[in-house]
Amino acid sequence: MLHTILLILLVIVSIALIAVVLLQSGKSAGLSGAISGGAEQLFGKQKARGIDLVLHRMTIVLAVLFFILTIAVAYFQL
């Protein structure tokens, strides 16, 4: 029973981790990043800084949960 609950939680955390990573903006956002790359280095990146910080923290929390759940599933599988 506990193994099944941990597996379900692991799948949910895995899907959430994939979604959060895909929502993050890259270092250079395609063509617009190539064009304005010099300006961002000169003036700093101001837009959407708050959401990037939230997504970054969510990624760390979900990654830690992923590893803990993976170890727990492996332990309780025996």
N, CA, C, O and CB atoms as a CASP TS submission, in Angstrom:
PFRMAT TS
TARGET T0000
AUTHOR 0000-0000-0000
METHOD Language model
MODEL 1
PARENT N/A
ATOM      1  N   MET     1       0.822  -1.194   0.000  1.00  0.00           N
ATOM      2  CA  MET     1       0.000   0.000   0.000  1.00  0.00           C
ATOM      3  C   MET     1       0.872   1.268   0.000  1.00  0.00           C
ATOM      4  O   MET     1       0.652   2.191  -0.783  1.00  0.00           O
ATOM      5  CB  MET     1      -0.938  -0.007   1.214  1.00  0.00           C
ATOM      6  N   LEU     2       1.865   1.283   0.899  1.00  0.00           N
ATOM      7  CA  LEU     2       2.760   2.441   0.971  1.00  0.00           C
ATOM      8  C   LEU     2       3.562   2.585  -0.319  1.00  0.00           C
ATOM      9  O   LEU     2       3.806   3.701  -0.778  1.00  0.00           O
ATOM     10  CB  LEU     2       3.710   2.315   2.175  1.00  0.00           C
ATOM     11  N   HIS     3       3.967   1.473  -0.896  1.00  0.00           N
ATOM     12  CA  HIS     3       4.730   1.499  -2.151  1.00  0.00           C
ATOM     13  C   HIS     3       3.904   2.141  -3.269  1.00  0.00           C
ATOM     14  O   HIS     3       4.435   2.917  -4.064  1.00  0.00           O
ATOM     15  CB  HIS     3       5.158   0.064  -2.557  1.00  0.00           C
ATOM     16  N   THR     4       2.617   1.824  -3.332  1.00  0.00           N
ATOM     17  CA  THR     4       1.737   2.388  -4.366  1.00  0.00           C
ATOM     18  C   THR     4       1.566   3.888  -4.177  1.00  0.00           C
ATOM     19  O   THR     4       1.597   4.641  -5.150  1.00  0.00           O
ATOM     20  CB  THR     4       0.365   1.696  -4.342  1.00  0.00           C
ATOM     21  N   ILE     5       1.386   4.329  -2.944  1.00  0.00           N
ATOM     22  CA  ILE     5       1.240   5.762  -2.658  1.00  0.00           C
ATOM     23  C   ILE     5       2.512   6.513  -3.037  1.00  0.00           C
ATOM     24  O   ILE     5       2.449   7.589  -3.632  1.00  0.00           O
ATOM     25  CB  ILE     5       0.909   5.990  -1.166  1.00  0.00           C
ATOM     26  N   LEU     6       3.666   5.945  -2.690  1.00  0.00           N
ATOM     27  CA  LEU     6       4.933   6.586  -3.037  1.00  0.00           C
ATOM     28  C   LEU     6       5.134   6.650  -4.553  1.00  0.00           C
ATOM     29  O   LEU     6       5.650   7.640  -5.072  1.00  0.00           O
ATOM     30  CB  LEU     6       6.099   5.836  -2.386  1.00  0.00           C
ATOM     31  N   LEU     7       4.727   5.597  -5.257  1.00  0.00           N
ATOM     32  CA  LEU     7       4.840   5.611  -6.717  1.00  0.00           C
ATOM     33  C   LEU     7       3.950   6.679  -7.345  1.00  0.00           C
ATOM     34  O   LEU     7       4.368   7.369  -8.275  1.00  0.00           O
ATOM     35  CB  LEU     7       4.480   4.243  -7.283  1.00  0.00           C
ATOM     36  N   ILE     8       2.735   6.817  -6.842  1.00  0.00           N
ATOM     37  CA  ILE     8       1.824   7.849  -7.357  1.00  0.00           C
ATOM     38  C   ILE     8       2.396   9.240  -7.092  1.00  0.00           C
ATOM     39  O   ILE     8       2.360  10.104  -7.968  1.00  0.00           O
ATOM     40  CB  ILE     8       0.421   7.714  -6.710  1.00  0.00           C
ATOM     41  N   LEU     9       2.924   9.458  -5.885  1.00  0.00           N
ATOM     42  CA  LEU     9       3.552  10.748  -5.571  1.00  0.00           C
ATOM     43  C   LEU     9       4.768  11.008  -6.461  1.00  0.00           C
ATOM     44  O   LEU     9       5.003  12.138  -6.888  1.00  0.00           O
ATOM     45  CB  LEU     9       3.968  10.791  -4.093  1.00  0.00           C
ATOM     46  N   LEU    10       5.532   9.959  -6.734  1.00  0.00           N
ATOM     47  CA  LEU    10       6.707  10.101  -7.588  1.00  0.00           C
ATOM     48  C   LEU    10       6.311  10.508  -9.007  1.00  0.00           C
ATOM     49  O   LEU    10       6.971  11.351  -9.615  1.00  0.00           O
ATOM     50  CB  LEU    10       7.503   8.794  -7.617  1.00  0.00           C
ATOM     51  N   VAL    11       5.253   9.925  -9.531  1.00  0.00           N
ATOM     52  CA  VAL    11       4.789  10.287 -10.877  1.00  0.00           C
ATOM     53  C   VAL    11       4.302  11.738 -10.903  1.00  0.00           C
ATOM     54  O   VAL    11       4.594  12.473 -11.846  1.00  0.00           O
ATOM     55  CB  VAL    11       3.656   9.333 -11.338  1.00  0.00           C
ATOM     56  N   ILE    12       3.563  12.150  -9.874  1.00  0.00           N
ATOM     57  CA  ILE    12       3.064  13.533  -9.817  1.00  0.00           C
ATOM     58  C   ILE    12       4.219  14.523  -9.725  1.00  0.00           C
ATOM     59  O   ILE    12       4.227  15.539 -10.421  1.00  0.00           O
ATOM     60  CB  ILE    12       2.115  13.719  -8.616  1.00  0.00           C
ATOM     61  N   VAL    13       5.194  14.228  -8.866  1.00  0.00           N
ATOM     62  CA  VAL    13       6.353  15.122  -8.721  1.00  0.00           C
ATOM     63  C   VAL    13       7.169  15.153 -10.011  1.00  0.00           C
ATOM     64  O   VAL    13       7.687  16.205 -10.386  1.00  0.00           O
ATOM     65  CB  VAL    13       7.245  14.672  -7.537  1.00  0.00           C
ATOM     66  N   SER    14       7.288  14.018 -10.690  1.00  0.00           N
ATOM     67  CA  SER    14       8.045  13.970 -11.951  1.00  0.00           C
ATOM     68  C   SER    14       7.388  14.845 -13.019  1.00  0.00           C
ATOM     69  O   SER    14       8.069  15.598 -13.715  1.00  0.00           O
ATOM     70  CB  SER    14       8.158  12.515 -12.458  1.00  0.00           C
ATOM     71  N   ILE    15       6.075  14.744 -13.144  1.00  0.00           N
ATOM     72  CA  ILE    15       5.356  15.562 -14.129  1.00  0.00           C
ATOM     73  C   ILE    15       5.453  17.039 -13.776  1.00  0.00           C
ATOM     74  O   ILE    15       5.632  17.879 -14.658  1.00  0.00           O
ATOM     75  CB  ILE    15       3.880  15.135 -14.213  1.00  0.00           C
ATOM     76  N   ALA    16       5.335  17.360 -12.493  1.00  0.00           N
ATOM     77  CA  ALA    16       5.448  18.759 -12.062  1.00  0.00           C
ATOM     78  C   ALA    16       6.854  19.296 -12.327  1.00  0.00           C
ATOM     79  O   ALA    16       7.011  20.441 -12.749  1.00  0.00           O
ATOM     80  CB  ALA    16       5.103  18.893 -10.562  1.00  0.00           C
ATOM     81  N   LEU    17       7.868  18.481 -12.084  1.00  0.00           N
ATOM     82  CA  LEU    17       9.252  18.901 -12.329  1.00  0.00           C
ATOM     83  C   LEU    17       9.493  19.167 -13.814  1.00  0.00           C
ATOM     84  O   LEU    17      10.144  20.148 -14.173  1.00  0.00           O
ATOM     85  CB  LEU    17      10.234  17.832 -11.821  1.00  0.00           C
ATOM     86  N   ILE    18       8.978  18.310 -14.662  1.00  0.00           N
ATOM     87  CA  ILE    18       9.117  18.508 -16.103  1.00  0.00           C
ATOM     88  C   ILE    18       8.416  19.803 -16.516  1.00  0.00           C
ATOM     89  O   ILE    18       8.967  20.579 -17.297  1.00  0.00           O
ATOM     90  CB  ILE    18       8.536  17.300 -16.884  1.00  0.00           C
ATOM     91  N   ALA    19       7.218  20.042 -16.005  1.00  0.00           N
ATOM     92  CA  ALA    19       6.466  21.245 -16.359  1.00  0.00           C
ATOM     93  C   ALA    19       7.184  22.511 -15.901  1.00  0.00           C
ATOM     94  O   ALA    19       7.249  23.489 -16.644  1.00  0.00           O
ATOM     95  CB  ALA    19       5.068  21.191 -15.751  1.00  0.00           C
ATOM     96  N   VAL    20       7.723  22.499 -14.685  1.00  0.00           N
ATOM     97  CA  VAL    20       8.406  23.686 -14.161  1.00  0.00           C
ATOM     98  C   VAL    20       9.675  23.974 -14.950  1.00  0.00           C
ATOM     99  O   VAL    20       9.981  25.133 -15.229  1.00  0.00           O
ATOM    100  CB  VAL    20       8.742  23.503 -12.672  1.00  0.00           C
ATOM    101  N   VAL    21      10.413  22.937 -15.311  1.00  0.00           N
ATOM    102  CA  VAL    21      11.638  23.144 -16.101  1.00  0.00           C
ATOM    103  C   VAL    21      11.295  23.704 -17.479  1.00  0.00           C
ATOM    104  O   VAL    21      11.993  24.583 -17.985  1.00  0.00           O
ATOM    105  CB  VAL    21      12.426  21.817 -16.247  1.00  0.00           C
ATOM    106  N   LEU    22      10.226  23.201 -18.084  1.00  0.00           N
ATOM    107  CA  LEU    22       9.838  23.705 -19.404  1.00  0.00           C
ATOM    108  C   LEU    22       9.297  25.127 -19.359  1.00  0.00           C
ATOM    109  O   LEU    22       9.374  25.839 -20.360  1.00  0.00           O
ATOM    110  CB  LEU    22       8.802  22.797 -20.016  1.00  0.00           C
ATOM    111  N   LEU    23       8.754  25.557 -18.229  1.00  0.00           N
ATOM    112  CA  LEU    23       8.225  26.916 -18.109  1.00  0.00           C
ATOM    113  C   LEU    23       9.321  27.961 -17.925  1.00  0.00           C
ATOM    114  O   LEU    23       9.091  29.147 -18.161  1.00  0.00           O
ATOM    115  CB  LEU    23       7.261  26.989 -16.950  1.00  0.00           C
ATOM    116  N   GLN    24      10.495  27.536 -17.511  1.00  0.00           N
ATOM    117  CA  GLN    24      11.574  28.497 -17.279  1.00  0.00           C
ATOM    118  C   GLN    24      12.092  29.060 -18.593  1.00  0.00           C
ATOM    119  O   GLN    24      12.139  28.373 -19.613  1.00  0.00           O
ATOM    120  CB  GLN    24      12.718  27.843 -16.500  1.00  0.00           C
ATOM    121  N   SER    25      12.479  30.321 -18.537  1.00  0.00           N
ATOM    122  CA  SER    25      13.062  30.927 -19.731  1.00  0.00           C
ATOM    123  C   SER    25      14.540  30.573 -19.798  1.00  0.00           C
ATOM    124  O   SER    25      15.214  30.463 -18.774  1.00  0.00           O
ATOM    125  CB  SER    25      12.864  32.469 -19.730  1.00  0.00           C
ATOM    126  N   GLY    26      15.030  30.398 -21.019  1.00  0.00           N
ATOM    127  CA  GLY    26      16.424  30.027 -21.204  1.00  0.00           C
ATOM    128  C   GLY    26      17.351  31.221 -21.057  1.00  0.00           C
ATOM    129  O   GLY    26      16.903  32.348 -20.841  1.00  0.00           O
ATOM    130  N   LYS    27      18.645  30.965 -21.176  1.00  0.00           N
ATOM    131  CA  LYS    27      19.628  32.052 -21.088  1.00  0.00           C
ATOM    132  C   LYS    27      19.456  33.041 -22.229  1.00  0.00           C
ATOM    133  O   LYS    27      19.497  34.253 -22.017  1.00  0.00           O
ATOM    134  CB  LYS    27      21.052  31.489 -21.097  1.00  0.00           C
ATOM    135  N   SER    28      19.266  32.533 -23.424  1.00  0.00           N
ATOM    136  CA  SER    28      18.961  33.410 -24.561  1.00  0.00           C
ATOM    137  C   SER    28      17.673  32.888 -25.177  1.00  0.00           C
ATOM    138  O   SER    28      17.604  31.741 -25.619  1.00  0.00           O
ATOM    139  CB  SER    28      20.145  33.448 -25.625  1.00  0.00           C
ATOM    140  N   ALA    29      16.678  33.720 -25.202  1.00  0.00           N
ATOM    141  CA  ALA    29      15.352  33.295 -25.641  1.00  0.00           C
ATOM    142  C   ALA    29      15.249  33.358 -27.162  1.00  0.00           C
ATOM    143  O   ALA    29      14.542  34.206 -27.704  1.00  0.00           O
ATOM    144  CB  ALA    29      14.262  34.170 -24.994  1.00  0.00           C
ATOM    145  N   GLY    30      15.945  32.472 -27.840  1.00  0.00           N
ATOM    146  CA  GLY    30      15.856  32.390 -29.294  1.00  0.00           C
ATOM    147  C   GLY    30      16.429  33.607 -29.991  1.00  0.00           C
ATOM    148  O   GLY    30      17.459  34.142 -29.580  1.00  0.00           O
ATOM    149  N   LEU    31      15.759  34.041 -31.049  1.00  0.00           N
ATOM    150  CA  LEU    31      16.223  35.169 -31.848  1.00  0.00           C
ATOM    151  C   LEU    31      16.167  36.472 -31.074  1.00  0.00           C
ATOM    152  O   LEU    31      17.047  37.320 -31.227  1.00  0.00           O
ATOM    153  CB  LEU    31      15.402  35.288 -33.111  1.00  0.00           C
ATOM    154  N   SER    32      15.145  36.646 -30.244  1.00  0.00           N
ATOM    155  CA  SER    32      15.048  37.882 -29.468  1.00  0.00           C
ATOM    156  C   SER    32      16.203  37.985 -28.473  1.00  0.00           C
ATOM    157  O   SER    32      16.666  39.086 -28.175  1.00  0.00           O
ATOM    158  CB  SER    32      13.700  37.949 -28.728  1.00  0.00           C
ATOM    159  N   GLY    33      16.669  36.851 -27.959  1.00  0.00           N
ATOM    160  CA  GLY    33      17.813  36.859 -27.062  1.00  0.00           C
ATOM    161  C   GLY    33      19.098  37.210 -27.785  1.00  0.00           C
ATOM    162  O   GLY    33      19.981  37.852 -27.216  1.00  0.00           O
ATOM    163  N   ALA    34      19.206  36.789 -29.039  1.00  0.00           N
ATOM    164  CA  ALA    34      20.401  37.102 -29.821  1.00  0.00           C
ATOM    165  C   ALA    34      20.452  38.586 -30.173  1.00  0.00           C
ATOM    166  O   ALA    34      21.526  39.187 -30.209  1.00  0.00           O
ATOM    167  CB  ALA    34      20.440  36.255 -31.099  1.00  0.00           C
ATOM    168  N   ILE    35      19.292  39.168 -30.431  1.00  0.00           N
ATOM    169  CA  ILE    35      19.242  40.584 -30.807  1.00  0.00           C
ATOM    170  C   ILE    35      19.467  41.478 -29.596  1.00  0.00           C
ATOM    171  O   ILE    35      20.232  42.440 -29.665  1.00  0.00           O
ATOM    172  CB  ILE    35      17.897  40.919 -31.463  1.00  0.00           C
ATOM    173  N   SER    36      18.800  41.162 -28.482  1.00  0.00           N
ATOM    174  CA  SER    36      18.898  42.049 -27.316  1.00  0.00           C
ATOM    175  C   SER    36      19.898  41.536 -26.285  1.00  0.00           C
ATOM    176  O   SER    36      19.923  42.030 -25.158  1.00  0.00           O
ATOM    177  CB  SER    36      17.531  42.210 -26.666  1.00  0.00           C
ATOM    178  N   GLY    37      20.702  40.578 -26.641  1.00  0.00           N
ATOM    179  CA  GLY    37      21.651  40.000 -25.690  1.00  0.00           C
ATOM    180  C   GLY    37      22.626  41.004 -25.133  1.00  0.00           C
ATOM    181  O   GLY    37      22.928  40.976 -23.940  1.00  0.00           O
ATOM    182  N   GLY    38      23.132  41.902 -25.979  1.00  0.00           N
ATOM    183  CA  GLY    38      24.063  42.923 -25.512  1.00  0.00           C
ATOM    184  C   GLY    38      23.401  43.900 -24.571  1.00  0.00           C
ATOM    185  O   GLY    38      24.004  44.320 -23.583  1.00  0.00           O
ATOM    186  N   ALA    39      22.166  44.268 -24.865  1.00  0.00           N
ATOM    187  CA  ALA    39      21.451  45.204 -23.998  1.00  0.00           C
ATOM    188  C   ALA    39      21.159  44.581 -22.637  1.00  0.00           C
ATOM    189  O   ALA    39      21.214  45.269 -21.618  1.00  0.00           O
ATOM    190  CB  ALA    39      20.144  45.653 -24.661  1.00  0.00           C
ATOM    191  N   GLU    40      20.849  43.281 -22.611  1.00  0.00           N
ATOM    192  CA  GLU    40      20.586  42.630 -21.329  1.00  0.00           C
ATOM    193  C   GLU    40      21.849  42.570 -20.480  1.00  0.00           C
ATOM    194  O   GLU    40      21.782  42.693 -19.257  1.00  0.00           O
ATOM    195  CB  GLU    40      20.032  41.219 -21.549  1.00  0.00           C
ATOM    196  N   GLN    41      22.998  42.382 -21.123  1.00  0.00           N
ATOM    197  CA  GLN    41      24.242  42.343 -20.356  1.00  0.00           C
ATOM    198  C   GLN    41      24.589  43.727 -19.833  1.00  0.00           C
ATOM    199  O   GLN    41      25.159  43.860 -18.750  1.00  0.00           O
ATOM    200  CB  GLN    41      25.392  41.797 -21.214  1.00  0.00           C
ATOM    201  N   LEU    42      24.243  44.774 -20.610  1.00  0.00           N
ATOM    202  CA  LEU    42      24.572  46.135 -20.205  1.00  0.00           C
ATOM    203  C   LEU    42      23.631  46.638 -19.122  1.00  0.00           C
ATOM    204  O   LEU    42      24.079  47.198 -18.121  1.00  0.00           O
ATOM    205  CB  LEU    42      24.527  47.066 -21.405  1.00  0.00           C
ATOM    206  N   PHE    43      22.337  46.443 -19.311  1.00  0.00           N
ATOM    207  CA  PHE    43      21.348  47.010 -18.397  1.00  0.00           C
ATOM    208  C   PHE    43      20.797  45.993 -17.404  1.00  0.00           C
ATOM    209  O   PHE    43      20.132  46.383 -16.445  1.00  0.00           O
ATOM    210  CB  PHE    43      20.215  47.602 -19.183  1.00  0.00           C
ATOM    211  N   GLY    44      21.045  44.735 -17.598  1.00  0.00           N
ATOM    212  CA  GLY    44      20.505  43.699 -16.725  1.00  0.00           C
ATOM    213  C   GLY    44      19.124  43.277 -17.179  1.00  0.00           C
ATOM    214  O   GLY    44      18.401  44.048 -17.811  1.00  0.00           O
ATOM    215  N   LYS    45      18.775  42.087 -16.863  1.00  0.00           N
ATOM    216  CA  LYS    45      17.473  41.560 -17.273  1.00  0.00           C
ATOM    217  C   LYS    45      16.441  41.962 -16.225  1.00  0.00           C
ATOM    218  O   LYS    45      16.525  41.508 -15.084  1.00  0.00           O
ATOM    219  CB  LYS    45      17.518  40.001 -17.450  1.00  0.00           C
ATOM    220  N   GLN    46      15.486  42.789 -16.576  1.00  0.00           N
ATOM    221  CA  GLN    46      14.510  43.307 -15.634  1.00  0.00           C
ATOM    222  C   GLN    46      13.167  42.605 -15.721  1.00  0.00           C
ATOM    223  O   GLN    46      12.477  42.479 -14.710  1.00  0.00           O
ATOM    224  CB  GLN    46      14.323  44.766 -15.856  1.00  0.00           C
ATOM    225  N   LYS    47      12.781  42.145 -16.902  1.00  0.00           N
ATOM    226  CA  LYS    47      11.436  41.613 -17.074  1.00  0.00           C
ATOM    227  C   LYS    47      11.313  40.203 -16.498  1.00  0.00           C
ATOM    228  O   LYS    47      12.221  39.384 -16.637  1.00  0.00           O
ATOM    229  CB  LYS    47      11.059  41.609 -18.550  1.00  0.00           C
ATOM    230  N   ALA    48      10.204  39.939 -15.864  1.00  0.00           N
ATOM    231  CA  ALA    48       9.819  38.621 -15.356  1.00  0.00           C
ATOM    232  C   ALA    48      10.859  38.029 -14.404  1.00  0.00           C
ATOM    233  O   ALA    48      11.059  36.815 -14.380  1.00  0.00           O
ATOM    234  CB  ALA    48       9.593  37.670 -16.514  1.00  0.00           C
ATOM    235  N   ARG    49      11.507  38.864 -13.638  1.00  0.00           N
ATOM    236  CA  ARG    49      12.511  38.356 -12.697  1.00  0.00           C
ATOM    237  C   ARG    49      11.842  37.606 -11.548  1.00  0.00           C
ATOM    238  O   ARG    49      12.374  36.608 -11.060  1.00  0.00           O
ATOM    239  CB  ARG    49      13.371  39.513 -12.146  1.00  0.00           C
ATOM    240  N   GLY    50      10.684  38.083 -11.119  1.00  0.00           N
ATOM    241  CA  GLY    50       9.996  37.451 -10.003  1.00  0.00           C
ATOM    242  C   GLY    50       9.545  36.040 -10.312  1.00  0.00           C
ATOM    243  O   GLY    50       9.736  35.132  -9.503  1.00  0.00           O
ATOM    244  N   ILE    51       8.946  35.847 -11.480  1.00  0.00           N
ATOM    245  CA  ILE    51       8.460  34.520 -11.843  1.00  0.00           C
ATOM    246  C   ILE    51       9.622  33.559 -12.089  1.00  0.00           C
ATOM    247  O   ILE    51       9.510  32.367 -11.803  1.00  0.00           O
ATOM    248  CB  ILE    51       7.568  34.601 -13.086  1.00  0.00           C
ATOM    249  N   ASP    52      10.724  34.063 -12.613  1.00  0.00           N
ATOM    250  CA  ASP    52      11.901  33.207 -12.802  1.00  0.00           C
ATOM    251  C   ASP    52      12.451  32.726 -11.461  1.00  0.00           C
ATOM    252  O   ASP    52      12.892  31.583 -11.336  1.00  0.00           O
ATOM    253  CB  ASP    52      12.994  33.962 -13.578  1.00  0.00           C
ATOM    254  N   LEU    53      12.422  33.601 -10.468  1.00  0.00           N
ATOM    255  CA  LEU    53      12.905  33.226  -9.141  1.00  0.00           C
ATOM    256  C   LEU    53      11.991  32.174  -8.509  1.00  0.00           C
ATOM    257  O   LEU    53      12.469  31.221  -7.894  1.00  0.00           O
ATOM    258  CB  LEU    53      13.000  34.465  -8.233  1.00  0.00           C
ATOM    259  N   VAL    54      10.682  32.350  -8.662  1.00  0.00           N
ATOM    260  CA  VAL    54       9.727  31.376  -8.123  1.00  0.00           C
ATOM    261  C   VAL    54       9.905  30.023  -8.813  1.00  0.00           C
ATOM    262  O   VAL    54       9.917  28.987  -8.149  1.00  0.00           O
ATOM    263  CB  VAL    54       8.272  31.882  -8.297  1.00  0.00           C
ATOM    264  N   LEU    55      10.043  30.027 -10.143  1.00  0.00           N
ATOM    265  CA  LEU    55      10.234  28.777 -10.881  1.00  0.00           C
ATOM    266  C   LEU    55      11.544  28.098 -10.503  1.00  0.00           C
ATOM    267  O   LEU    55      11.617  26.871 -10.435  1.00  0.00           O
ATOM    268  CB  LEU    55      10.202  29.040 -12.383  1.00  0.00           C
ATOM    269  N   HIS    56      12.568  28.894 -10.261  1.00  0.00           N
ATOM    270  CA  HIS    56      13.870  28.339  -9.859  1.00  0.00           C
ATOM    271  C   HIS    56      13.756  27.641  -8.505  1.00  0.00           C
ATOM    272  O   HIS    56      14.276  26.540  -8.324  1.00  0.00           O
ATOM    273  CB  HIS    56      14.946  29.455  -9.797  1.00  0.00           C
ATOM    274  N   ARG    57      13.078  28.283  -7.561  1.00  0.00           N
ATOM    275  CA  ARG    57      12.918  27.685  -6.233  1.00  0.00           C
ATOM    276  C   ARG    57      12.032  26.448  -6.294  1.00  0.00           C
ATOM    277  O   ARG    57      12.290  25.464  -5.601  1.00  0.00           O
ATOM    278  CB  ARG    57      12.327  28.706  -5.253  1.00  0.00           C
ATOM    279  N   MET    58      10.989  26.492  -7.120  1.00  0.00           N
ATOM    280  CA  MET    58      10.125  25.330  -7.270  1.00  0.00           C
ATOM    281  C   MET    58      10.888  24.158  -7.865  1.00  0.00           C
ATOM    282  O   MET    58      10.654  23.008  -7.494  1.00  0.00           O
ATOM    283  CB  MET    58       8.921  25.670  -8.141  1.00  0.00           C
ATOM    284  N   THR    59      11.804  24.446  -8.791  1.00  0.00           N
ATOM    285  CA  THR    59      12.621  23.401  -9.393  1.00  0.00           C
ATOM    286  C   THR    59      13.497  22.727  -8.349  1.00  0.00           C
ATOM    287  O   THR    59      13.631  21.503  -8.346  1.00  0.00           O
ATOM    288  CB  THR    59      13.484  23.976 -10.513  1.00  0.00           C
ATOM    289  N   ILE    60      14.088  23.507  -7.472  1.00  0.00           N
ATOM    290  CA  ILE    60      14.941  22.946  -6.422  1.00  0.00           C
ATOM    291  C   ILE    60      14.121  22.067  -5.477  1.00  0.00           C
ATOM    292  O   ILE    60      14.537  20.958  -5.143  1.00  0.00           O
ATOM    293  CB  ILE    60      15.640  24.074  -5.632  1.00  0.00           C
ATOM    294  N   VAL    61      12.962  22.560  -5.048  1.00  0.00           N
ATOM    295  CA  VAL    61      12.121  21.797  -4.124  1.00  0.00           C
ATOM    296  C   VAL    61      11.647  20.502  -4.774  1.00  0.00           C
ATOM    297  O   VAL    61      11.696  19.441  -4.152  1.00  0.00           O
ATOM    298  CB  VAL    61      10.915  22.638  -3.672  1.00  0.00           C
ATOM    299  N   LEU    62      11.189  20.584  -6.018  1.00  0.00           N
ATOM    300  CA  LEU    62      10.698  19.391  -6.710  1.00  0.00           C
ATOM    301  C   LEU    62      11.819  18.392  -6.974  1.00  0.00           C
ATOM    302  O   LEU    62      11.594  17.183  -6.915  1.00  0.00           O
ATOM    303  CB  LEU    62      10.033  19.782  -8.025  1.00  0.00           C
ATOM    304  N   ALA    63      13.021  18.881  -7.264  1.00  0.00           N
ATOM    305  CA  ALA    63      14.151  17.976  -7.492  1.00  0.00           C
ATOM    306  C   ALA    63      14.518  17.228  -6.212  1.00  0.00           C
ATOM    307  O   ALA    63      14.797  16.030  -6.249  1.00  0.00           O
ATOM    308  CB  ALA    63      15.369  18.758  -8.014  1.00  0.00           C
ATOM    309  N   VAL    64      14.519  17.931  -5.087  1.00  0.00           N
ATOM    310  CA  VAL    64      14.815  17.276  -3.808  1.00  0.00           C
ATOM    311  C   VAL    64      13.737  16.242  -3.486  1.00  0.00           C
ATOM    312  O   VAL    64      14.052  15.134  -3.052  1.00  0.00           O
ATOM    313  CB  VAL    64      14.918  18.322  -2.667  1.00  0.00           C
ATOM    314  N   LEU    65      12.464  16.599  -3.696  1.00  0.00           N
ATOM    315  CA  LEU    65      11.371  15.648  -3.488  1.00  0.00           C
ATOM    316  C   LEU    65      11.499  14.439  -4.399  1.00  0.00           C
ATOM    317  O   LEU    65      11.247  13.308  -3.982  1.00  0.00           O
ATOM    318  CB  LEU    65      10.030  16.327  -3.719  1.00  0.00           C
ATOM    319  N   PHE    66      11.891  14.679  -5.641  1.00  0.00           N
ATOM    320  CA  PHE    66      12.066  13.588  -6.592  1.00  0.00           C
ATOM    321  C   PHE    66      13.102  12.587  -6.091  1.00  0.00           C
ATOM    322  O   PHE    66      12.862  11.381  -6.122  1.00  0.00           O
ATOM    323  CB  PHE    66      12.478  14.135  -7.959  1.00  0.00           C
ATOM    324  N   PHE    67      14.246  13.074  -5.633  1.00  0.00           N
ATOM    325  CA  PHE    67      15.293  12.173  -5.163  1.00  0.00           C
ATOM    326  C   PHE    67      14.877  11.442  -3.889  1.00  0.00           C
ATOM    327  O   PHE    67      15.155  10.252  -3.740  1.00  0.00           O
ATOM    328  CB  PHE    67      16.580  12.948  -4.921  1.00  0.00           C
ATOM    329  N   ILE    68      14.218  12.141  -2.973  1.00  0.00           N
ATOM    330  CA  ILE    68      13.768  11.496  -1.739  1.00  0.00           C
ATOM    331  C   ILE    68      12.742  10.407  -2.046  1.00  0.00           C
ATOM    332  O   ILE    68      12.820   9.304  -1.506  1.00  0.00           O
ATOM    333  CB  ILE    68      13.168  12.537  -0.772  1.00  0.00           C
ATOM    334  N   LEU    69      11.777  10.722  -2.919  1.00  0.00           N
ATOM    335  CA  LEU    69      10.762   9.731  -3.271  1.00  0.00           C
ATOM    336  C   LEU    69      11.349   8.550  -4.030  1.00  0.00           C
ATOM    337  O   LEU    69      10.911   7.414  -3.846  1.00  0.00           O
ATOM    338  CB  LEU    69       9.673  10.376  -4.098  1.00  0.00           C
ATOM    339  N   THR    70      12.333   8.807  -4.879  1.00  0.00           N
ATOM    340  CA  THR    70      12.975   7.716  -5.618  1.00  0.00           C
ATOM    341  C   THR    70      13.695   6.757  -4.666  1.00  0.00           C
ATOM    342  O   THR    70      13.607   5.539  -4.817  1.00  0.00           O
ATOM    343  CB  THR    70      13.969   8.279  -6.651  1.00  0.00           C
ATOM    344  N   ILE    71      14.396   7.313  -3.701  1.00  0.00           N
ATOM    345  CA  ILE    71      15.092   6.475  -2.725  1.00  0.00           C
ATOM    346  C   ILE    71      14.080   5.718  -1.877  1.00  0.00           C
ATOM    347  O   ILE    71      14.287   4.543  -1.572  1.00  0.00           O
ATOM    348  CB  ILE    71      16.018   7.326  -1.828  1.00  0.00           C
ATOM    349  N   ALA    72      12.983   6.377  -1.489  1.00  0.00           N
ATOM    350  CA  ALA    72      11.966   5.719  -0.672  1.00  0.00           C
ATOM    351  C   ALA    72      11.283   4.584  -1.434  1.00  0.00           C
ATOM    352  O   ALA    72      11.020   3.526  -0.862  1.00  0.00           O
ATOM    353  CB  ALA    72      10.923   6.736  -0.207  1.00  0.00           C
ATOM    354  N   VAL    73      10.993   4.796  -2.724  1.00  0.00           N
ATOM    355  CA  VAL    73      10.377   3.741  -3.523  1.00  0.00           C
ATOM    356  C   VAL    73      11.320   2.555  -3.656  1.00  0.00           C
ATOM    357  O   VAL    73      10.892   1.405  -3.561  1.00  0.00           O
ATOM    358  CB  VAL    73       9.986   4.270  -4.910  1.00  0.00           C
ATOM    359  N   ALA    74      12.585   2.827  -3.872  1.00  0.00           N
ATOM    360  CA  ALA    74      13.563   1.742  -3.987  1.00  0.00           C
ATOM    361  C   ALA    74      13.709   0.990  -2.661  1.00  0.00           C
ATOM    362  O   ALA    74      13.868  -0.230  -2.655  1.00  0.00           O
ATOM    363  CB  ALA    74      14.928   2.297  -4.432  1.00  0.00           C
ATOM    364  N   TYR    75      13.655   1.708  -1.549  1.00  0.00           N
ATOM    365  CA  TYR    75      13.795   1.082  -0.237  1.00  0.00           C
ATOM    366  C   TYR    75      12.588   0.206   0.098  1.00  0.00           C
ATOM    367  O   TYR    75      12.745  -0.918   0.575  1.00  0.00           O
ATOM    368  CB  TYR    75      13.979   2.150   0.839  1.00  0.00           C
ATOM    369  N   PHE    76      11.387   0.722  -0.153  1.00  0.00           N
ATOM    370  CA  PHE    76      10.172  -0.018   0.196  1.00  0.00           C
ATOM    371  C   PHE    76       9.791  -1.067  -0.825  1.00  0.00           C
ATOM    372  O   PHE    76       8.849  -1.828  -0.606  1.00  0.00           O
ATOM    373  CB  PHE    76       9.033   0.930   0.368  1.00  0.00           C
ATOM    374  N   GLN    77      10.504  -1.121  -1.935  1.00  0.00           N
ATOM    375  CA  GLN    77      10.218  -2.143  -2.938  1.00  0.00           C
ATOM    376  C   GLN    77      10.694  -3.515  -2.459  1.00  0.00           C
ATOM    377  O   GLN    77      10.144  -4.541  -2.857  1.00  0.00           O
ATOM    378  CB  GLN    77      10.885  -1.783  -4.278  1.00  0.00           C
ATOM    379  N   LEU    78      11.692  -3.526  -1.626  1.00  0.00           N
ATOM    380  CA  LEU    78      12.262  -4.801  -1.141  1.00  0.00           C
ATOM    381  C   LEU    78      11.361  -5.557  -0.227  1.00  0.00           C
ATOM    382  O   LEU    78      11.722  -6.635   0.243  1.00  0.00           O
ATOM    383  CB  LEU    78      13.538  -4.560  -0.440  1.00  0.00           C
TER
END
